[in-house]
């Protein structure tokens, strides 16, 4: 059967505008301009020879013909999506995940074998980027074009920051906490570390991987909470990368404030110890950040479910 239809992209634009009753919100969802949405709707109306929307100042509603057509168009797009989903389930899927270096190295990679075992159909690629830690510049907006449905690779990010990423689907993973860590041999060494006040005789290591100074782990605040006084909180070496700071701690060069979730395996193995039951919540949280065009894809949903399972009750906290 030969179908005489207008461009299918006009149906997608109509469905989004009808669902939101807003050209502006439809444009944000489709990553185009409101003017482009308006042009697509006008092209469809011209083809059909009827108005699909009643336009009034500060008001947009469906016409009688628009109301009649909307559920059929929605069902048709759902059928298209279901057909694509069936095909995607039958072939290997690709997922690119970008994360901050320390999170990728110390949390994500050690657990990745469990994801691959649970989802052998997913070809996952992990990359690390220090830009995935929020700095003075905000995350660039998604590209202002429609995603090519033939693209078989989904790309998502894990970011360490505020969670304010307009234009993206954002899901909070967890807010980690900082604890003091050191090598076990410092506890009973030449200068025993038995109370927080003993830090006066130990090297304080500073992690400066967060670009925003006021968001970094704060030795002065930790010492205040611990009740230790007269200790210079600014002394000690500084590292631009959390991994380097932890390597110095593992080598017994001093003590550092580290994210608990990233040193758990070292503590369990006896390579590091947490001498004091004092913690500080991070100023930042970890977020899964996804272009809205891929957030509902099966491969992304599998990764989200796996993250939830790995983090357990801490997910979203």
N, C-alpha and C positions, 0 to 999 in steps of 0.2 A: 504494500500500500504506500503510495506517495503522499507525504505530508507537506502541505503548504503552510509553513509557519514563519513568523518573524524570527529574527536572530534569538537564539536561546538565551543569550546574556540579558535580553530585555525581560525575560520571565524571572530570572534570578533577581534582577533589580526591582521589579514590581513586587515580588514576594517579600523582599526585605523592607521596602517602603510601606507596604500594606501591613506587615506585622508590627512595625514600629509606629506607623502613622506619622512618620517624620522622614523627610529626605535627608536631613542632617545625620540622624542616627543610622540610616541605611548606608550613607556614604562612609561613616566610620567603620561599619561592619565590613563593607566591601573594599575598603582602602582606596576609595576614589573621592572626588570632590562632590559636594552637593549639586554643583552645576552639572556634573556628569550624570548624576542620578536623574536630575530633571530632564536632561536631553534624552536619556534612555526611555523614560516614561512617556515623553512626548512622541518619540519615534513609535512606541508600541501603540499609543492612542491613535496616531495617524494611520498606522497599518490597520487597526481595528475599526476606525471610523467612529469612535465613541470616547467620551471622557471616562477615565477610570477613577479619578479623584475629584473631589470638590475642594477647591482651594479658596480659603478665606484668610484674611490677616490673622496670623498666630493660630490658625486652625487648618488641619488637613484631615479629611475623612474620605472613605471610599464612596464612590457613586453606586447607584443600583447595579450597574453592569460590573463595577469593580468588586462589589460584594458577592455577586454571583460567580465571578471568575476566580476569586482568591483561593477558596478551598480546593478547586480543581488543580490550579497551578501548584499549590503547596503539596498536594498529593503526588503530582507528577515529579516535582523535584525530589521528594522523598523516595520515589521509585528509582530515579536516576542514582541517588546516593546509595540505595540498597544494592543496585547492580554493580556499582563501583566497589562497594564493600565486599561483595562476594568474590570479585576478581582479586582484590588485595589480599584477602585471606588465603588465596590459593598460591600466592607467590611469596618469596622471601621479601621482607620489608627492611628498610634502612632507617636508622635513627642516629643523628648526630647530636651529641650532648657536649656543651661547653660549660666549664665550671671554673671557679677560682683554683689556682694551683694547689693550695694546701688542702682544700676540700676534695679535689680530684685525687690527689696522691694518698692522703691519709684516711679518707672515709669511703669514697666512691670505688676506687680501683680494688681495694681489698675485698669488697663485697660483690664485685661485678660477675664473678663466676656463678653466683647464685641466680643472677638475672639471666645469664646465658643458658643455664641449665633449665630454667623455667620457661624460657622463650627462645628456643633454638632457631625459630624462623626469623628472628630479628638480627640483622647485621648492624651491630652497634659500634659507634666510633666515639671515643672520648678525647676531647682536647681541653687543655687548660689555658686560661687567659687571665692575667692580673686585672684586666679591664672589667672583669665580672665582679669586681669589688667596687661598690659605688664610690664615686669621687665627686668633685665639684660639678662635672658635666653630667646631665641626665642621659638616660638611655635613648639613643636615636629612635624616632618613630618608625614603625614598620614601613616597608616600601609602599608607595601609593599606587599599586597596581594589583590586579587580581592575580591570585596564585594560579600557576599553570597546573591543572588537575593531572597532567601527565607526569609531573615531578614525583618520583617515587621515594624521595628522601625527605624525611621530616627533621627539622632542626629546632631544638629547644635549648634553653639556657638555665643553669642554676646560678643565681646571683646572690651575693651577700650585700644587703643594703636595706633600703627603706621600704621597698615594695611598691613605690610610686612609679609605675611604668605605664603611662597612658598609651592606649592603642593595643595593649597586649592582654592576653588572659594570664592572670597571676594567681598562684596558689602558694600560700605560706607553708613551708615545710617545718621549720622550728626556729626558736630563738635560743641559741646556745649560751652557755655560761663559761666564764673564765675562772680557772683555778690555778693556784700556784703549783708548779711541778719542778722536780729536780731529780738528779740521779740519786739512787739509793745510797751510794757511797758518801754523799754529802751529809747524810743524817748523822752518821757516827764517825765522821772524819776528824781531822785535826781541829776544826772549828765546828763542833756539833750544831746541828740545826734542830733544836727541840722546841723552841718558842718563836713566835713571829719577831720578837725583839732581837733574836740572834741574826736576823737578816742584815743587821748593821755590819756584820763581818763577812758577808757573802756578796758576790757580784750579781747585780740586777740586770737581767737581759731584757731589752726592749724590742717589741715586735711593732714595726712601722709599716706593715703591709697595707694598712687602710690609709688611703690618701688623705681623708679628712682627719686632722689632728684630734679634734674633739670627740671622735668616734673610736679612737684606739683604746686598747686596754690601759687602764690608768693605775700606775703603781701607787701614786699618792692616795687614791681612793681606797685601794686594797689595804694599804698600811693603816689608814684611818679606821676601816672596819675591823682590822685585826687588833687595834689598840696599841700598835707599835709607834713609838715617838722618837724624835731626834734622828731619823734616818733620812739621808739625802735620796729622794725618790728619782732624781734625774741622773744619777751617776750610772755608769755601766755602758757596755757596747749596744749599738743599735743595728737592727737588721731590716732590710726593706722587704723581706720575704719570711713568712711564718715557718717555712720548711728549714731555712737556714738557722732561724732562732732555735728551733727544736733540736737541730743537729748539735748546736753548741751546748744545749742542756744535756743531751744524751752523752756528750763528751765530758760532762762534769765541769763545764766552765762556769756555771752559775745557775741561777733560778730564773724562771720566766712565768708570765701569766699566759696560759694556753687554753684553748677551747677544749672543754672536757671531752666532747664527742670525738675529737681528733686524736686524743692520746689514750683512749681506753684500752686499745690493744697493747700499747707499750706498758701501761700500768699492769695489765693482766699477765704480761710476760716477765714482769720484774725489771724492765729496763728503765722505767720511770716510777716515781712515787708522788703521791699528793699528801704532803706532811700535815696540812691543816685543813679542817673542815670549814673553809671559808670560800664563798663563791660570789661572783658578780655577774649579773646578766649582761649580755652583749648589747651595745647600742644598736646593732644591726641584727637582722634575721636572714635566714636562707629562704629563698623563694624559687619556685619553679616558674619560669617565664616562657610563655608560648605565644607565637603568632596565633591570633584567633582562628585563622584559616586551617591550622593543623591541630588545634586543641582537642578536637573530637575524634581525630584519627585513631584507629585501633592500636597502632604501634605506640602512640603517645599515651593512650589510656593504659596500656600494659605497663609502661614505665612508671606512670603515676601510681598505679596500684602496687607495684613493687616497692617504690619509695615509701608508701604508707606502711607496708608490711615490715620493712626494715626498721623504720623509726618507731613503729608501734604506737603506744599511747601518747608519745611526745609529738606526733605529727600534728602540725598546725598550731602547736603551743608556742 
